[in-house]
Amino acid sequence: MDLALAQGWFAELREAVSWKAERRWMYERKVDEEEADAAPAAILQAAQRVVSGTGVAFNSVGLNRYRDGRDSVAPHNDHLDEIVEGSPIALVSLGATRRMTIRAKTPARRWLHVDLEAGSLLMMSYATQLHYTHGIPKTAEAVGERISLAFRVKPPRASAGARGLYR
Ligand SMILES: O=C(O)CCC(=O)C(=O)O
């Protein structure tokens, strides 16, 4: 993706989103729902690009904000009861590059590192969640702020909250 676009989305989301601590603020929506107006434009644009580029009908996006190298996400797999079976997860990265560690759950626990650069899209398959953990470790390096958008396909009931767009 164009770096200038990624930088624009980053700047908009920093301002428009009421961040709680450093992470996790969840929008649940369908791209064509009328409540879509309530989401920041950057989220709608990103959702449209990710849906059209991947062909996957993502209907949920979770936001994570890493203020600096001390903010991290422990190794985990996504809650499989909260996503449609077989559906992938897409991560869009904005801001500073952070390194993700992906590690097999079973011996010999093979691992790999992926540098998540601004404007990049990382797709993780459903099977990845069964067999691997992923996390963003802390780093002592002087890194700037990062925001990631995690797109998921949630079952209809889980995505139809009382408040429609938000959950
Ligand atoms: O920030 C990221 O790219 C990873 C986020 C993550 O692991 C998650 O939302 O489950």
The ligand as an ORCA input file, in Angstrom:
! r2SCAN-3c Opt
* xyz 0 1
  O      -0.635     -5.635     16.376
  C      -0.612     -6.643     15.680
  O      -0.217     -6.622     14.512
  C      -1.035     -7.962     16.263
  C      -2.326     -7.845     17.000
  C      -2.817     -9.164     17.503
  O      -2.096    -10.084     17.706
  C      -4.243     -9.305     17.747
  O      -5.006     -8.346     17.573
  O      -4.655    -10.412     18.129
*
